[in-house]
Each structure stands twice: as structure tokens, then as C-alpha cells.
Amino acid sequence: MRMIIGMELEVNIKGDRANANEIFLAVSEEIKEIGEKMSVAILEGYQEVLIEILCTKSGRVKKKGLGSHDIKGREGCKCRSRTFKRAGNWSDVKRLSGEMFSVEFIPSMVECSKCGKRLTPIIEGLELDYYQGKTELLLRKVMESVAETSYRRGSDQLDRIGEVPVAKSTAHRWVADVELPVSEGRGKPFLGADGTGFKRRGGERGEVRMVLEMWPGGGLRPLGVWAGASWKDIAKEMKGNLKSRPQLFISDGERGLEEWLGKLAESSERCHWHLSRDSGYMLWQDKVSLEDRKEAQKKLSKLLAIEVPEKDVEFVTKEDREELKGRIVMAEKELDELRLEFESKGYTKAANYLSNARDKLFNHLRLWLQTGLIGPRTTSILENIIRELVRRLKKIGWNWSDKGAERMGRVVMMRRYDEESWEEYWEARMNLQGRCTIKMLNIEASRAA
């Protein structure tokens, strides 16, 4: 269908003088009203075309599935008729809020000539639910505004920049209903996960957890956020979302993390910073003195201090490779000796901790020797991001339920760290196919008499 919309504007320049600021301001102030009236005109014209199509005797091909419905009073049983007649209008106006303005129009109805069921063609044509009062464009704008600030500030921001004002409670409800999916992996070599506590509804402590994929150079991409879910359940969900098996999984050594998510990668890497810190805690549990704890931690830090060569792996000589392999073997031997020392002194918790970590401390070096990929040796980037996530949750609002924290967490992470997936999600949700374009055909200015 093609529509021509005529428009006439009156411009008054007082005293024949106006500067550029005044002209641009006057135009911008009028654009909103112009947009509202233009949108209503298009909607009403579109509605009339849909009704004409349904009320003609043309077949299903021309109607392209428009008017498909269940038999009146028999839900789930499709009516084979596609012949309709006009059936009046809604008694109430339909209000629809978009990104820049809101419009009101009266939807018209048609009635099936066979079963008598009444339909509202414009609702189907606009791909809306019957009680939907906002476009996906407005929902996206609200979510982006809230993800960057808070519900209150996000609502105020929309109002200040001249867009449709949205109340704080309304924005909260809209965002809480959006459930972003877990992102599919894109075959990145490193997988990481971390979790931390947050204040749940009722004052209880909750646990929010995230999984992301990483690559050399510090690049990262969030895959999902969960609240109230076990690492076992998260691992099951992630297993089907990874494009390929990551080469290295990095974690702080939490048992559930390594037990379940560690299985998704070729090998696991224990964070070096956590090893030194947590070993001190284990020694404290074994009632070791502060001086001896510091000495043991100093030994651990020294044996872990093996750096990846600065050269690219293909330029490293065979002798240098063998030297690096020898340093790894020596470090693991020293770790065994330290573990045996702990056992002889009765430091059982610290000894068990070192035993569990022993085979996961230098896999990043082995990976470099095999592939040249420089993997992370600490979880600092994971901890920074999970802290930022919880800080954002606190800033946006308080007293989250697990489901609310999970949904908002995914919004924040995808919006801030994965713009490509954010765009893909909204393109699919808004179903943009370029089916409506508007072009100015002519504009003339003339002086009034």
C-alpha cells in the first residue's frame, strides 16, 4: 500500500526577525505534535486497508494469513473461513506509546461470516497483544536508560530529553518482565565463572553467578547471569550453548565451579592470587602462627612466579621451551614438598588444599607451549565484573527476588559488555524487516497574504 499525507504548517516570525536558535527550537517543539498526527493518520489508513482486504471475497493468498482465528467458543479449533464483514469499533480508544511520543486511535472490528467471531485487524497487523500499550522501541529505550542509571534517574532522563515519560514503577515492571536468553558461545578459547552475594527481598542473602567467555588480550563476552541456581544446573544449561569446547577454564577454586563448569573445558586453571590468599586461610584453620603463615605464602608466591616468554611462541627456541617445561616440573615438585611438609606438621587442611590445586596451576603455561595462546592466570577480571554487576543491581534497585536479579543481571551484562548480542536480540524481538519507509516528496515555503 502507498499513502500520501498532506501537511500544512504556519510559521510566524515576529517583527521579521528570528535567529537560528529560535527557528531550530520552534521546529523541534513542533516535531512531536507532527509525529503524533502523522502516526495516527498512517495507523488509520493502514487499518482501513486491512479491513478492506478482509471484507473482500479474495482468497487466502491475497490475505496472506491475515484473519486466522479459532472458531468462536471453540479454542484450539481453527475456522476455515476467511470472509468477514465490518463490525463497528472499540468502545474505548487504543493508546500506544512509542519512543518519541504516544498516540490514540479507535480500532475497528470485523466479524467472521461463518462462526461470528470478532477480530481487530489492526492489532494483528501491528503485531501487538490486545492490551499492549507500548512499542518494543520504547521498551528498549527504557531498558537502556535504566541499565545505565537507575529506575528513578532513567525515568527522569526520558522526561528531560523530551521522550515519552515513564513512571518509575512502570519502568520497573517492564524491565522485570524481560527475560534475556543465555547467549550462545562463539568458540572463544577461555571460559570463566564467578559468583557473589547480594541483598535479596526480605533481607536475606542471595547468590548471583555469571559465566563468560574470554580471549587473549583481555576481551570478554558474558554468556549468562543466574541467581538462586547451582553451578551444576548452570553447567547443564551452558553445555548446550557452547560453540566448541574451551581450551582453559579459569576459576578461584570454588569446589562447585571446578567440579561442574571445569568439565566443559579441556583443562582448568586455578587462580594464583587465590591460591596464595586461601592457603593462608587454611593454615589459619590449622592454627598456624601468623609468622609461619606468611613464610608459607611467600614460598607459594615464589614458586608460582613463572612468566610466559615475551616472544611469540614460534620464535622461542627449543632450548627455551625445554627450560620452561623444566621450571614447571620443578615448581610442581616444590609444591609437593611443601604439601608433605604441611602433612608432617599436622597442617591437614592446608595440605589437602595444595593437593587439590597442584594439577591446575600451570595449565596456562602448557597451553601457551602448545598453541601460543596467553591464558589468564588470575580471576581478577572476573571479580571486577561480578562486583560491578552487583554494584549496578544495588544502584538500580533494592530487595531483588532471585528471578528479578537474574533478569536484571543479564540486561546489565549484555548491555555493557556485549553490544552485538544486544543489537541481535532487539532486531529479532522488534521483527524489523524494513516494511515501512517514509520519504518527503515535496516541501514549499510561501509567504501568507
N, C-alpha and C positions, 0 to 999 in steps of 0.2 A: 504494500500500500504506500501511496505517496500523498502527503498533505502539504498544503500551502497555508501558512498562518500569517495574516496581515497584522501589522502593528503600527500605531501612530503615537509619537511622543511629542510632548510640548516642552520646549526649552525656553526659559526666561532668563535673560542676562540683565540684571538691574543696572540702569544707567549706562548700558552699553559697555560695561567694564567688568571683567572677571579674570582672575589669574588662573594658572594651571592647577593649583591645589584645589580651588573651588570647583572647577569643572570636573576633575577626576573624582572628587568627593561626592559631587552630585550624581555622577554616573554610578559609582559604587553603591550609593544608598538606594538607587532605583533598581539595580540589578536583581535584588532579592524579590521584589514585587513582580518584576518582569518574568523572572524564572518561575514563580508560583503560577502566574496566569498562563504562561506558555505550557507548563506541565499539565495543568488542568485541561487546556484545550487539546493537547495531544492525547491524554488519557480518555477524554470523552470521544474524540474521533476514533481512537483505537477500539474503544468499547462498541461503538456503533458498527464498525466493520465486522467485529467478531459476531455480533448478534445477527447481522445480515447474512453472514456465511452460514450460521447455524439454522436460520429460519428459511433458507432456500432449500430446494429439493436436490441440490447437488449431492453427490455421493461421498463416501468416506475419504476418497483420495484428496479431494479439494479441502475437506475439513481437517485432514492430517491429524486425526486422533482427537481433535477438539470436541468436547461434549461427551467424552466417555464417562459412563456413570453406572452405578448399581441400580437394579430395579427398585422402585420405591417400596420401602418396607421389607426388602429382602437383601440385607447387606451381604456382600460377597458374591452375589449373582449378577453378572453383567447384563445390562439391557442391550439388545442388538440394534435398537432404533437410533438413528442419528437425525431425526426430523423433529424440529422444535417450533414453538410459537412464542411470541412475546408474552411476558407475564408480569409486566409492571416493574416497579423499582423497590429498592430497600426503603423502609420507613425512616432509617437513620442514615446520616452521611458517613462515608468512609474517610477516615483521616489517616494519611500516610506521611511519615516523616522521612526525609532524605538527608543527604549530607549537608546541604546548604539551606534547605527550607522545608516547610510542611505544606501539604495541600489537602483540600477537602473536595470530594465529589460524591455523587449519588450513583451507586452501582445499579445496573438494570439486570433483570432476570429473564430467563426463558424457561419454558415448560416442555417436557418430553411429550410428544403427541401420542406415544404408546402407553407409557406407565404413569405419566403425570408428575414425574419428579421434577422439581425446580432446581435450576442451576444458575450460578452467577458467572457468566463467561469471562468477565474482566479479571476476576480473581485467579482463574486458571491461566488466562493469557499473561498475566503479570507474574506468574509463578509464586503466588503468595498463599499463605494459610488464611483461612477465613477471618481470624481475629488478629492477624499480623498488622502492626501499626508502624513498622519501621522497615527501611530497606537494609540490605546487607552492607551497603556502603556506609550508612550511619553507624551500624554496629561495629564495623571495622574501625571507624574513626574514634568511637568511644573507647574501644579496647586499646588502641594505640595510645590514646591520651592517658588512660588510667595506668597502663603498663609503665609509662614514663614518670608518672607523678603519684597521684592517689585518687580515690573516688571523688573527694571534695574538690581538689585542685583541678582534676580532669574535667569535671562538670563546669567549674568556673572558667576554665580555659576555653571550652567550646562556646560559652556565652560571650566571652570577651572578644573572640575573633570573629564574631558575627555569624556563627553557625547555629544550628538548632540547639537550644539549651536542653540539657538532660539532667534531671534531678539526681542527686547522689544515690538515693535508694533505687531509682530506676536503673542507673548505670551498674550498680552492684548486682541487681537481679539479672540484667542482660549478660554481663560477663560471667556470672556464676553458672549460667546455663550453657555456655560454650565449652564443649569438650574436644580439645585438640587431640588428634591421634598420636600414638607413638611413632616417631619418624623412622623411616627405613634407613638402614646403614648404607653408606656409599663406598664400602670397601677400603676404608682408611686403616692404616696398619696398627694403631694403638687404641685400646679400649680402657676407659677409666670409670670409676664409680665412687660415690661418697654419699654420706648422709649426716644429718644433724637434727637437733631438736627444734621445735617451735611451739609457741603457746597455742594450745587447742581451745576450742569452745568449752566453757565450764572450768577454765583454769588448769586443765590437765596438760601434761606434756605430750606432744606428738612427735613423730619422726618423719621428716621429709627426705626423700632419697632421689638421686639423679644418676643417669648414665649418659656418657658422652663418648664420641669417638674423636681421636686426635691424630695429628700427623707431624712430622719433623718441622721444626721452626716455630712451634707454639700454636699452630692452627687447631681449632676445635669446633665441634658441632654437637649441640645437645640432641640426644635421642629420645629422652623421656624424663618425666618427673612423676614420682609416686609419693603418696602419703598413706600410712597405715598398711602398707604391703610389705611382705617379707622378701628378702633377697632371693629366696627360692622361687617365689611367684614372679618376681621381676625377671629373673633369668629365663624362666619358661617363656615369658612374653617376648623377651629380646631375641631368643634363639631363632625365631622365625622372621625376625626383622633385619638381620644382618646379611648384607650382600655377600660377604665372604668371611672366612674366619680370621679375626685379627691376629697379628703375629705376637703382640705383647699386651698383657693386662696389667695395669698398674693400680695398686691399692695401698691402704695404710695397714693392711694386715688383719683387718677385722675378719673373724672366722667365717661368718656367713658370706661375706664378699668373696673370699678366695674359694670357698667350697662350691659356690654355685656359679658366680659370674666368671671365675677363673677358668672354668671348664670351656667357656666359649672361645678362648684364645689358644694359640699354640703353646704359649708359656706365660708365666706370671712373674711380675717384678714387685718386690717388697720395697716400700718407700724407705730410703736410707735415713732420712731425718727421723721418721717414726721409730725406726729400729733403735737408734741411739736413745731417744727420749723414753720409749716404752720399756727398754731394758732397764733403765734407771728405776722406773716404777716397779718392775718385777723384783729388782734387788731390794727395793724398799719393803715390798711384801715379805721378802725373805729375811727382813730385819738386819740388813747390811748397813754399816755405818755410812754417813754422808761422804766421808773421805774415800772409802773404798768404792762407793758407787761412782764417784767422779772419776776415779782411776780406771774403772772398768769401762765407763763410757768413752774415756779418752782413747783406750785401746781399740774399741769398736770403730770410732771415727777414723782412726789412723788406718786400719786395715780396709776400710771401705773407700779410702781416698785413691781410687784408680780412675783416671780420666780417659775419655775417648780421645785418641790422637787428633790433632787439629787438621791433619791432611785428610783428603778424601781417601776412602778405603782402597781404591785401585792404585793409589800412589804409595801405599805403605808396603815396605819391603817384607819379604818372607821372614827375615830375622826379627823385625819389629813385631810381626804377628805372633811369632813363637814366644817372644818376650812377654807380650800382653797375655797370652794364654798361660804362661808360667806364673805371672803375677796373680792371675785369677786362682790358679791351683794353690798358690802359696797363701793367699788370703783365706780361702776356704779351709786350708789346713790350720791356720792360726785361729780361725773361728772354732774349729773342732777342739783345739787345745784349750781355748777359753771356756768352752762348754764343759769339758772334762774337769777343768779347774773349779768351775762352779759346782759341779756334782760332788767333787771331793770335799768341798767346804759346806755342803748341805744346802746350796742355793738351788733348790729343785725347780722353783717357778722360773727363775732366770735361765736355767739350763734348758728347760723344755721350750722356752720361748726362742732361744737361739737355735735349737734343733729344728723347730718348725720353719724358721726363716732361712736356714742355711742354703737351701737349693733355689732360693728366689731372690738372691741379692745381686747377681752378676749376669742375669739373662739379657739385660740391655747391652752389655759388652759382647756377649756371644752373638746377639742379633746383629750388632754392627760388624763383627768379623764375617758373618755370613752374607749380609746384604748391603752394608754401608748405611743403614738407617740408624739415625741417632734417636734412641728412645728416651723418655723421661726417667729419671732416677728418683724423683720425689713426687709427692702428690700435692705440691704447693698450689699449682694452678687449679686443681680440683677443689681444694679447700677455700681458695679465694672466691671461686664461683659459687660454691654452696653457701658461703657466708653472705655473698651479695644477694643470692636468691632469698634467703631468709630475711635479710635486711629489707628487701623490696616488699616481701609479704607483710612485714610489720608496718612499713610505710603506707602501703595501700590500704590496709585494714587490719583489725584485730579479731581474735576469737574465731579462727577458722575451724570448720569441720575438716576431716581428712579429705573428703571429696572436694571441698572448696579449695583447700590448699593445693591439692593435686592439679586441679584445673587452672588455677591462677598461676601456679608454678610453671606449667607448660606454656602459658601465654607469655610470661616474662622471659623465659629462656629462649623460646623460638623468636620472639620479637627482638631481643637484644643480641642474640648470637647466631641466628640462622635466618637471615633476611630472605634467602632464596626459598626456603621451605614456607616461610610466612606468606610470600607472594603466591606460591603454588597453591597453598591452602585456600586463600581468598579467591583466586581465579576460579578454582573448582567450585567453591561454595556459591559464588555470585553467578556462576554459569555465564560468563561473558563470552559472547560469540560475535560481537560486532554487528548485531542485527538491527541496531537503531543508530542512525547518523543524522546530524543536523548541519545544514550548510546555509549561510546567509547568501541569498540570491541578489539582493539589491538594497542599497540604503541611500537615501537622498535627503538633503537638508535644504529647506527653503524658508524664506522669511514670511511670517504671517502678516496679513494686511493690518 
